[in-house]
C-alpha cells in the first residue's frame, strides 16, 4: 500500500510541477525541475532507508523521532479531537492534561527557541498523517515538494540578479550533495529551506516591484515559519536584509562598509543586551549550547565528535575563536575524518570541490556584475556568520555538515558572481 501511495503522490506532484508556470524559467530546460524533484525524492528515500537499516535506534535519529511523535499526536484525533486540535494548533497546548502525550514523545519536550524548535516539524508531520495513512515515505514526498519549492524560490531570485548563467545557477542552487541529502529527508532542514526560500523570494518581489496583499501574506507566513523552525537563521540575516533593502531604495554606493557596520552594531547589541534583559545572555547561551552538544555526543558515542575550542561565559572567549570556528565549518570534514563513514566521505569530497571552486574564483576572478550589490554582500555576511556560529557550538562533524546547508545555495551564487563564466562552464 505504501508503494502505491508514494507512486500516486509522486505522479501528482510531477504533474503539478510540469503544469505550473512558477517552475518555468527562460533558458532552463523544461524537464530539469521535474528531474530535480525526482532526484530529491530519491535522496529522501535513501536517507530514510539509511536511518532504518543502518542507524536503527529510532529514539536518537531525528527523522524517526519527528515521525513517531507525530503519530502519537495524530492518534489523539479519533477519541480526543479537542486534545488533537490543541496540540496541533498550539492554542492551549500547555494544559497539564496534555503532558501525558508529550511524555510518550521523544522530541516534543526538547525545544530551544533560539536555535531550533522540534514542535513545528512534529505538528506538520501530524497534519501529513491526514493524507499519508501513517506511511513514512509518503511524508518524504510531502516534505520534498516544500523543500523543492523553497530552493526554486531562491533560484528564481538568483537568476533575476545574474540572468546570464541560468543553468549554472540551477546546478549550484540544488546539487551540493549535502544539500541534496539532508535537504530531502523528513527533517527540519526541508522545512527551513521552504521558509527561507519563500521569505527571500517575497522580500525580493516586494523590494523590486512593491508591496501587495499577496506578498504581505507570503512574507508574514514565511517569516513566522522560519522563526518557528530555526529562529537564529533570520537573526543572522536581519542586518544584511536591512542593508539590502536600504541599498536598493537609497542607491547607496558604499554597501560593504554599511553592511559591515550593521553587523558590528548588531553583535555589539546582542552581546550586551543582557544588561537590560538578563535572561538573554548570548555568551551564556552559546556556552551552554556547546556544552550540551558535547554531552549529547558523548551519551550516544558519536563517531564524528571532534575537539573544538571550549567557550567561556564572556564575549571575548567567543570572539577570539571566530577564525577557527569559520575554518572548521568551511574545511571540515577532512578526508582523514572519514573513519569508515560513507556519509562523511561524501561531505569530505564536497568540501574538496568547494575549495576547488573557491580557488578558481581567486585565479579567474572577475568583478561581480550585479544588478544589486546589497544582495551579494548580504549573502557573504550570512555565510560567514552562520559558519562561525556552527563552528563555535557544534563539535560533531555530521551535525556541522547538516547545519550549514542553508548557506550552500548562497555560496553557489557568490562563487558564480566571482568566477569567469567560461571557467565554470
N, C-alpha and C positions, 0 to 999 in steps of 0.2 A: 504493500500500500504506500509506503514511504517513497519508493521509486516512482510510482505513478503520480503522486502529488508533486514531487520535485520536478518531474518532466512537464507536468501541466503548467506549474507556475513559471518555470524557466521559459517555456514557449510563449506564455502570456507576456512576460517582461521583454523578451526579444521582439515580439510584435509591437509592443509599446515603444521601444527604442527606435525601431525601424520607421514607425509612423509619425513619431513626434518630431516636429520641426526644431525643437530645442536642441536635439542631438545632431543636427545637420550644420556643418560648418564648411564654408568655402575653402577649397584646396585640401580638404580632408577626405580621403576615400570613404564612400558611403558605408562600407562594411566594417570599417575599423572600430566604431563604437560597439557594434554587436559582438565582434570577435573579442574585444577587450572585456566586455561584460562576461562572456563565457569563460574567459581565462580567469577572471576574478572569482567566479563561482567555483571553478575547478580548484583554485587555490584555497578557498574557504573549506571545501570538502576535504582537501588534503590535510589542512590544519586540524579539522575535526577528527580525521582518522588517526593522525599522529597522537592527538590527546585522548584517543580512545584505546589504542592498541600499544602505544609505546609508553606514554606517561599516563598510567592507569588510575592514579588517585584523583577521583573527581572532586574531592573536597579541597584540593590545593591548586587546581587548574581553573583559571578564571572562566573560560568558555563554558565549562560544565557547571561551575558554581552558579553562574547567572541563569543558565537554562533550568537547572534543577530548582533553584529558588523561585523562578517564575512559575513553575508547576505547582509549588506549594501555594503561591498566591492565587493562581487561577483555580485551583481545586476548591477554593472557598466559594466560588460563584454559585454552584447549584444549590447548596444548602444554606449558605450565609451570604447572600448577594450584597447586603449592606457592608459587611466586612470587606468584601472584594472591592467595592467602589471606594471605600475609604482608603484602602491601601494603594489602589492604582492611581487615584487622583491626588493623594496626599492630604486631602481635607479630613481632618480628624484622625489621621493615621498614627498619631502618638497615643491614642487611647490605650489604657492599661490592658484591656481585654484582648487587644491585638498582639500583645507581646508573645503570646503562645505560638503564633505563626512565625514571628521573627526569630525565636529561639530555635526553631527547626531549620532555619536557613543558615547558610554558610557565609554569605556576603552582605546581607542586609544591614547588620549592626556594625559592620566595618566601614565607616564613612569618614571622609575628611574633605570638607567642602573647599578648602584652598587648593588641594592637589587633585582630588578626584572624588566622585560620588558614585557608589555602586547602585543606588536605589533607582536611578533613572533607567539604566540598562535592564534591570530586573523588571521594572514596570513595562517597558517596551516589549520585552520578551513575553510578559503575561498577556499583553494585547495581541501579539503574534499568535498566542495559543488559541485565540478565537478562530483562526483560519488554518492552523497547522495540524490540528488533531494530535498535538503532542509530539510531532516528529522533528527531531533536531535539525536535519538538513533542509527542511522547509524554512526554518528560521535563518539558515545560512543564505538562502536565496533572498529572503526579505531584506536582510542586513546589507546584502551586496547591491541591491537597487538603490539603497540610501547612500552607501559609500561611493558607488559609481557616479551617482548624480552630483554629490559634493565635489568630487575630483573633476568632473566635467565642468562644473561651475568655475573652478579655479582655472582650468584650461581655457575656457572662453575669455576670462579676464586677461590671462597671459597673452592669448592670441590677439586680443584687441590692442595690447600695448607693444606687441612685437609681431606684427601681422605677416611678415615675410618668411617666417620659419614655422609654419603650421604643423607639419609632420614631426619636426624635431621637438617642438613644444609638447605635442601629444605624447611622444615617447617618454620624455623626461618628466612629464606630469604623472604618468601612470606606472611606468615599468621599472622603477627601482625595485629590486627583488624583495627587500624587507617591507616596503610599502605594499607590494602586491600580496605578500604572505599575511602579514599582521593586519593590514587594512581590509582583508577579505574575509576574515574569520568572524565568528559570532562573539565579538568583543566590543569594548567601548570605543576602540580605535575607529571602527567603521562609522559609528555614530558621531564621533568627533570630526571625522573628515566630512561628513554630510553637513554638520552645523557650521564648520569653518568655511567650507566652500560656498555654502549659501550666503553666509554673512558677508564674505568678501565680494561675492557677485552682486548682491543687492546694494552694498555700500558703493561699489564701483558705478552701478547704474544710477544711484542717487547723486553721486558727485558729478558725473558726466552729463546726465540727462534730466536731473531734477527729481524731486520727491513726488511720489504719488501714493494713494492709499494702499495699493497692492504692494508697492515697495516697502512702505512703512510696516505692513503686516509681516512681510518676509524678513525685514531687518529685526523686528522685535522677536519674532518666533525663533529665528536662528541664534540671536544673541542669548535668549533665555535657555535654549537647548545647549548652547556652548557653555554657558555659565553653570548649568546643572551637570554637564559631563566632565569637563576639566577646566575649572574656573581660572587656573593660572595661565592658560593659553591666552585668554582675552586680556588678562592683566599685562602680560608681556608684550602684547601687540598695541595696547592702548596708546602709549606716547607716539609710536610710529604712525598709527592710524590718524591721530590728530594732526601731525605734521603733514601727512599725505594730503589730507583734506585742505589744510591751510595752503600748502604749496600749489595746489591746483587752483584754488579760488583766488589767492592773492598773487599768483605768478611769482613766487619767491625765487631768487637766483641762487642763494647760498643754502640749499636744502640740507646738505650734510651737517653743517655746523648747527643748524636749528634742531635737526634730529638728535645729534649727539647731546646737545644741551638739554633737550626734553627728557632723554633717558637718564642723564645725570641727575636732573632735578627729581625725576620720578623715583629713582632708587634712594636718593637722599631723604625724601619724604618717607619712603617705605621703611627704611631702617631707623627712622626717628619717630614714627607715628606712635610708638608705644608710650612716649612721654605724655601724649594726650589720651590714648586708649590703651591701657596696659595689657589688655587681652590680645592685642595684635602686635606681638613682638616678633618681627621677621627673623631675627637671628636665632631666637629660641625655636621657632617653627622649623627652620632649616636644620638646626642641630638635631631635633627630635625626629625629623623625617629621615635623616641619615641613620641615626641610632636605631630606629625601628626597622629600617631596611636591613641593617646588619643582623638584627635579632631574628627577623623572619628568615633571612637567607641561611643563617646557621641552624635554625629549627628544622628546615626542610632539607638540609645538607645540599645546598645549591652547588652545582658543579661549575658554574661560571662566576663564582664570587671572586672579586679582586680586592686589593687593598687600595683605598684612596685616602688622601689626607683627611684626618678626623677634624671636624669642625668644633669650634668653641661657641660660647654664648655671645661673643662680640661681633660687631660688623667687620672689624679688621681681620678676625680669624677667617672670615669668609672671603673678603676682598683679596687677600694675599694669595688665595688658592684659585682665583679666576682663570689665569692662563693654563694651569694644569687641568682644571675642570674642562675647559673648552677642548684642549688637546686630547684628553681621554675620550670624550664623546665623539670627536671628529675622527680619530685614527683607530680606535679600538672597536671590535676585537682584531688583534693581530693574527697572523697565521699560527703563531705559537700558542694562541689561546684556545685552539680548537678542542683538544682533549677528546677526540673521537666523537664529537658532537657535530652532525652534518649541518644543523641549523647555524651554528657558529661558523662553520666553514663557508657557507653561503654569504654570511654577513662579512666575513673577512675578505672574500673575493669582491664583494660590493664596495668595501672601503678602498680596495686597491683601484677599482675602476673610478671611484670618486676622486681619489688623489690624482689619478692619471688625467681626468677631465680638468681638475684644477691646475695641473701642470701645463696642459695645453692652453688653458685660459691665460696663463702667465706668459708662455712662449709666444703664442699667437694672439696676444691681447689686441682688442680693438676698443676704442672709446664707445661706451654704451650709446646706442642710437635709440633713444627712448622718447615716447610721447609724454611720459610722466616720470621724472626722476624721483619724485617723492615716493612713489610705489616701490621703485628699485631699492632705495635706501631703507624703506620700511622692511622689505624682505630681508636685507642683510642684517639689520639690527635684531629682527625676530629670530633669525637663525642663530646668531651669536648668543643672545640672552637665553634661548631655550637650551642650547648645547651647554652653556655654563651651568644652568640650574640642574640639568640632568647629571653633569659631571660632579657637581658638589654633593648630590644627595643619593646617587644610585650606584652602589658598589657591585651590582650584578650585571654582567655583560648582556645577558638575554633581555633584561628589562631596559638597558640602555638602548639597544637596537630598536626595541619596540617603541619606546617613548619618543625617539627622535623622528619617527616617520612623518609627523605633521609638517616638519621643516623641509622634507625632501623635495616636494614639488616646487617650493620657493627656491631651494638651492639649484634645481634644474633651470629655473627661469633666470637666475642670476648668472649661471655659467653660460647660458645661451647669449646673454647680453654682452658678456666679456670676451667671447671667443669668435674669431672669424668664422663665418658660416661655412665656408668651403672646407674648413678643417673638420667641423662636426659632421658634415655630410660624409 
